[in-house]
């Protein structure tokens, strides 16, 4: 039986996974996230959210000065 990673890296032709890949979904990102623990995924998400907050604040400050 193939692992989830194997299925994502080498999907069977005609499968839903192959269809998603052909549509343009980056399956390597899914593989990378599956390698992380739930805690690591949460930390990654929190870091991204903090970065987005910084970008939003900088954009708001930029709008004030224009």
GUBA-549352 format. One record per atom (N, C-alpha, C, O, CB): z, y, x; atom name; residue in one letter. Coordinates in Angstrom, 1 decimal. Glycine has a CB too. Example, Ala and Ser with C-alpha at 12.3 -4.5 7.8 and 13.67 -1.06 7.14 Angstrom:
7.8/-5.7/13.2/N/A;
7.8/-4.5/12.3/CA/A;
7.8/-3.3/13.2/C/A;
8.5/-3.3/14.2/O/A;
9.0/-4.5/11.3/CB/A;
7.1/-2.2/12.8/N/S;
7.1/-1.1/13.7/CA/S;
7.9/0.0/12.9/C/S;
8.0/1.1/13.4/O/S;
5.7/-0.6/14.1/CB/S;
end
This chain:
0.0/-1.2/0.8/N/X;
0.0/0.0/0.0/CA/X;
0.0/1.2/0.9/C/X;
0.7/1.3/1.9/O/X;
1.2/0.0/-1.0/CB/X;
-0.8/2.2/0.5/N/X;
-0.9/3.4/1.3/CA/X;
0.2/4.4/1.0/C/X;
0.6/4.5/-0.2/O/X;
-2.3/4.1/1.1/CB/X;
0.6/5.2/2.0/N/X;
1.6/6.2/1.8/CA/X;
1.0/7.4/1.1/C/X;
-0.2/7.5/1.0/O/X;
2.3/6.6/3.1/CB/X;
1.9/8.3/0.6/N/X;
1.4/9.5/0.0/CA/X;
0.6/10.3/1.0/C/X;
-0.4/10.9/0.6/O/X;
2.5/10.3/-0.6/CB/X;
1.1/10.4/2.2/N/X;
0.4/11.1/3.3/CA/X;
-1.0/10.5/3.5/C/X;
-2.0/11.3/3.6/O/X;
1.2/11.2/4.6/CB/X;
-1.1/9.2/3.6/N/X;
-2.4/8.6/3.8/CA/X;
-3.4/8.9/2.7/C/X;
-4.6/9.1/2.9/O/X;
-2.2/7.1/4.0/CB/X;
-2.9/8.9/1.4/N/X;
-3.7/9.2/0.3/CA/X;
-4.2/10.6/0.3/C/X;
-5.3/10.9/-0.1/O/X;
-2.9/8.9/-1.0/CB/X;
-3.4/11.5/0.8/N/X;
-3.8/12.9/0.9/CA/X;
-4.7/13.2/2.0/C/X;
-5.7/14.0/1.9/O/X;
-2.5/13.8/1.0/CB/X;
-4.5/12.5/3.1/N/X;
-5.4/12.7/4.3/CA/X;
-6.7/12.1/4.1/C/X;
-7.7/12.6/4.6/O/X;
-4.7/12.2/5.5/CB/X;
-6.8/10.9/3.5/N/X;
-8.0/10.2/3.3/CA/X;
-8.1/9.7/1.8/C/X;
-8.0/8.5/1.6/O/X;
-8.1/9.0/4.3/CB/X;
-8.4/10.6/0.9/N/X;
-8.5/10.2/-0.5/CA/X;
-9.7/9.3/-0.8/C/X;
-10.7/9.5/-0.1/O/X;
-8.5/11.4/-1.4/CB/X;
-9.5/8.4/-1.7/N/X;
-10.7/7.6/-2.1/CA/X;
-11.7/8.4/-2.8/C/X;
-11.4/9.3/-3.6/O/X;
-10.2/6.4/-3.0/CB/X;
-13.0/8.2/-2.5/N/X;
-14.0/8.9/-3.2/CA/X;
-13.9/8.8/-4.7/C/X;
-13.7/7.7/-5.2/O/X;
-15.4/8.5/-2.7/CB/X;
-14.1/9.9/-5.4/N/X;
-14.0/9.9/-6.8/CA/X;
-12.6/10.0/-7.4/C/X;
-12.4/10.1/-8.6/O/X;
-14.6/8.7/-7.3/CB/X;
-11.6/10.0/-6.5/N/X;
-10.2/10.1/-7.0/CA/X;
-9.9/11.5/-7.3/C/X;
-10.6/12.5/-7.0/O/X;
-9.2/9.6/-5.9/CB/X;
-8.8/11.7/-8.1/N/X;
-8.3/13.1/-8.4/CA/X;
-8.0/13.9/-7.1/C/X;
-8.2/15.1/-7.1/O/X;
-7.1/13.0/-9.4/CB/X;
-7.4/13.2/-6.1/N/X;
-7.1/13.9/-4.9/CA/X;
-8.4/14.4/-4.2/C/X;
-8.4/15.5/-3.7/O/X;
-6.3/13.0/-4.0/CB/X;
-9.4/13.5/-4.1/N/X;
-10.7/13.9/-3.5/CA/X;
-11.3/15.1/-4.3/C/X;
-11.9/16.0/-3.7/O/X;
-11.6/12.7/-3.5/CB/X;
-11.1/15.0/-5.6/N/X;
-11.6/16.1/-6.5/CA/X;
-10.9/17.4/-6.2/C/X;
-11.6/18.5/-6.1/O/X;
-11.5/15.7/-8.0/CB/X;
-9.6/17.4/-6.0/N/X;
-8.8/18.5/-5.7/CA/X;
-9.3/19.1/-4.3/C/X;
-9.5/20.3/-4.1/O/X;
-7.3/18.2/-5.7/CB/X;
-9.4/18.2/-3.3/N/X;
-9.9/18.6/-2.0/CA/X;
-11.2/19.3/-2.1/C/X;
-11.5/20.4/-1.5/O/X;
-9.9/17.4/-1.0/CB/X;
-12.2/18.7/-2.8/N/X;
-13.5/19.2/-2.9/CA/X;
-13.5/20.5/-3.7/C/X;
-14.4/21.4/-3.5/O/X;
-14.4/18.2/-3.7/CB/X;
-12.5/20.8/-4.5/N/X;
-12.4/22.0/-5.3/CA/X;
-11.9/23.1/-4.3/C/X;
-12.1/24.3/-4.6/O/X;
-11.4/21.8/-6.4/CB/X;
-11.3/22.8/-3.2/N/X;
-10.8/23.8/-2.3/CA/X;
-9.3/23.8/-2.0/C/X;
-8.8/24.7/-1.3/O/X;
-11.3/25.1/-2.7/CB/X;
-8.6/22.9/-2.6/N/X;
-7.2/22.8/-2.4/CA/X;
-6.9/22.3/-1.0/C/X;
-7.4/21.3/-0.6/O/X;
-6.5/21.9/-3.5/CB/X;
-6.0/23.0/-0.3/N/X;
-5.7/22.6/1.1/CA/X;
-4.6/21.5/1.0/C/X;
-3.4/21.8/0.9/O/X;
-5.2/23.8/1.9/CB/X;
-5.0/20.3/1.2/N/X;
-4.1/19.2/1.1/CA/X;
-3.2/19.1/2.3/C/X;
-2.2/18.4/2.2/O/X;
-4.9/17.9/0.9/CB/X;
-3.6/19.7/3.4/N/X;
-2.8/19.6/4.6/CA/X;
-1.5/20.3/4.4/C/X;
-0.5/19.9/5.0/O/X;
-3.5/20.2/5.8/CB/X;
-1.5/21.4/3.6/N/X;
-0.3/22.1/3.3/CA/X;
0.7/21.2/2.5/C/X;
1.9/21.3/2.7/O/X;
-0.6/23.4/2.5/CB/X;
0.1/20.4/1.6/N/X;
1.0/19.5/0.8/CA/X;
1.6/18.4/1.8/C/X;
2.8/18.1/1.7/O/X;
0.2/18.8/-0.3/CB/X;
0.8/17.9/2.7/N/X;
1.3/16.9/3.6/CA/X;
2.4/17.5/4.5/C/X;
3.4/16.9/4.7/O/X;
0.1/16.4/4.6/CB/X;
2.2/18.8/5.0/N/X;
3.2/19.4/5.8/CA/X;
4.5/19.6/5.0/C/X;
5.6/19.3/5.5/O/X;
2.7/20.8/6.2/CB/X;
4.4/20.0/3.7/N/X;
5.6/20.1/2.9/CA/X;
6.3/18.8/2.6/C/X;
7.5/18.8/2.5/O/X;
5.3/20.8/1.6/CB/X;
5.5/17.7/2.4/N/X;
6.2/16.4/2.2/CA/X;
6.9/15.9/3.4/C/X;
7.8/15.1/3.2/O/X;
5.1/15.4/1.8/CB/X;
6.6/16.4/4.6/N/X;
7.3/16.0/5.8/CA/X;
8.7/16.7/5.9/C/X;
9.6/16.3/6.6/O/X;
6.5/16.3/7.0/CB/X;
8.9/17.8/5.1/N/X;
10.1/18.5/5.2/CA/X;
11.2/17.9/4.2/C/X;
10.8/17.3/3.2/O/X;
9.9/20.0/4.8/CB/X;
12.4/18.2/4.5/N/X;
13.5/17.8/3.6/CA/X;
13.5/18.8/2.5/C/X;
13.0/19.9/2.6/O/X;
14.9/17.6/4.3/CB/X;
14.1/18.4/1.4/N/X;
14.3/19.5/0.3/CA/X;
15.0/20.7/0.8/C/X;
14.6/21.8/0.4/O/X;
15.1/18.9/-0.9/CB/X;
16.0/20.6/1.6/N/X;
16.7/21.7/2.2/CA/X;
15.7/22.6/3.0/C/X;
15.7/23.8/2.9/O/X;
17.9/21.3/3.1/CB/X;
14.9/22.0/3.8/N/X;
13.9/22.7/4.7/CA/X;
12.9/23.4/3.8/C/X;
12.5/24.6/4.1/O/X;
13.2/21.8/5.6/CB/X;
12.5/22.8/2.7/N/X;
11.5/23.4/1.8/CA/X;
12.1/24.6/1.1/C/X;
11.5/25.7/1.0/O/X;
11.1/22.4/0.7/CB/X;
13.4/24.5/0.7/N/X;
14.1/25.6/0.1/CA/X;
14.2/26.8/1.1/C/X;
14.0/28.0/0.8/O/X;
15.5/25.2/-0.4/CB/X;
14.6/26.5/2.4/N/X;
14.7/27.5/3.4/CA/X;
13.4/28.2/3.6/C/X;
13.3/29.4/3.8/O/X;
15.3/26.9/4.7/CB/X;
12.3/27.4/3.7/N/X;
11.0/28.0/3.8/CA/X;
10.6/28.9/2.7/C/X;
10.0/30.0/2.9/O/X;
9.9/26.9/4.0/CB/X;
10.9/28.5/1.5/N/X;
10.7/29.4/0.3/CA/X;
11.5/30.6/0.3/C/X;
11.0/31.7/0.1/O/X;
11.0/28.6/-1.0/CB/X;
12.7/30.5/0.7/N/X;
13.6/31.7/0.7/CA/X;
13.1/32.7/1.8/C/X;
13.1/33.9/1.6/O/X;
15.1/31.3/1.0/CB/X;
12.7/32.2/2.9/N/X;
12.1/33.0/4.0/CA/X;
10.9/33.8/3.5/C/X;
10.7/35.0/3.7/O/X;
11.8/32.2/5.2/CB/X;
10.0/33.1/2.8/N/X;
8.8/33.7/2.2/CA/X;
9.1/34.8/1.2/C/X;
8.5/35.8/1.2/O/X;
7.9/32.6/1.6/CB/X;
10.1/34.5/0.4/N/X;
10.6/35.5/-0.6/CA/X;
11.1/36.7/0.1/C/X;
10.8/37.8/-0.4/O/X;
11.6/34.8/-1.6/CB/X;
11.9/36.6/1.1/N/X;
12.5/37.7/1.8/CA/X;
11.4/38.5/2.5/C/X;
11.4/39.8/2.5/O/X;
13.5/37.2/2.9/CB/X;
10.4/37.8/3.0/N/X;
9.2/38.5/3.6/CA/X;
8.5/39.3/2.6/C/X;
8.1/40.5/2.8/O/X;
8.3/37.6/4.3/CB/X;
8.3/38.8/1.4/N/X;
7.6/39.5/0.3/CA/X;
8.4/40.7/-0.2/C/X;
7.8/41.7/-0.5/O/X;
7.3/38.5/-0.9/CB/X;
9.7/40.6/-0.2/N/X;
10.5/41.7/-0.6/CA/X;
10.3/42.8/0.4/C/X;
10.3/44.0/0.0/O/X;
12.0/41.3/-0.7/CB/X;
10.3/42.5/1.7/N/X;
10.1/43.5/2.8/CA/X;
8.7/44.2/2.6/C/X;
8.6/45.4/2.7/O/X;
10.2/42.9/4.2/CB/X;
7.7/43.4/2.3/N/X;
6.4/44.0/2.1/CA/X;
6.4/44.9/0.9/C/X;
5.8/46.0/0.9/O/X;
5.3/42.9/1.9/CB/X;
7.0/44.5/-0.2/N/X;
7.1/45.3/-1.4/CA/X;
7.8/46.6/-1.1/C/X;
7.4/47.7/-1.6/O/X;
7.7/44.6/-2.5/CB/X;
8.9/46.6/-0.4/N/X;
9.7/47.8/-0.1/CA/X;
8.9/48.7/0.8/C/X;
8.9/49.9/0.6/O/X;
11.0/47.4/0.6/CB/X;
8.2/48.1/1.8/N/X;
7.4/49.0/2.7/CA/X;
6.3/49.7/1.9/C/X;
6.0/50.8/2.1/O/X;
6.8/48.1/3.8/CB/X;
5.7/48.9/1.0/N/X;
4.6/49.5/0.2/CA/X;
5.1/50.6/-0.7/C/X;
4.5/51.7/-0.9/O/X;
3.9/48.4/-0.7/CB/X;
6.3/50.4/-1.3/N/X;
6.9/51.4/-2.2/CA/X;
7.2/52.7/-1.4/C/X;
7.0/53.8/-1.8/O/X;
8.2/50.9/-2.8/CB/X;
7.8/52.5/-0.2/N/X;
8.1/53.6/0.7/CA/X;
6.8/54.4/1.1/C/X;
6.8/55.6/1.2/O/X;
8.9/53.2/1.9/CB/X;
5.8/53.6/1.4/N/X;
4.5/54.2/1.8/CA/X;
4.0/55.1/0.6/C/X;
3.4/56.2/0.9/O/X;
3.5/53.1/2.2/CB/X;
4.1/54.6/-0.6/N/X;
3.6/55.4/-1.8/CA/X;
4.4/56.7/-1.9/C/X;
3.9/57.7/-2.4/O/X;
3.8/54.5/-3.0/CB/X;
5.7/56.6/-1.6/N/X;
6.5/57.8/-1.8/CA/X;
6.1/58.9/-0.8/C/X;
6.2/60.1/-1.1/O/X;
8.0/57.5/-1.5/CB/X;
5.7/58.5/0.4/N/X;
5.3/59.5/1.5/CA/X;
3.9/60.1/1.3/C/X;
3.5/61.0/2.1/O/X;
5.5/58.9/2.8/CB/X;
3.1/59.5/0.4/N/X;
1.8/60.0/0.3/CA/X;
1.6/61.0/-0.7/C/X;
0.5/61.5/-1.0/O/X;
0.8/58.8/-0.1/CB/X;
end
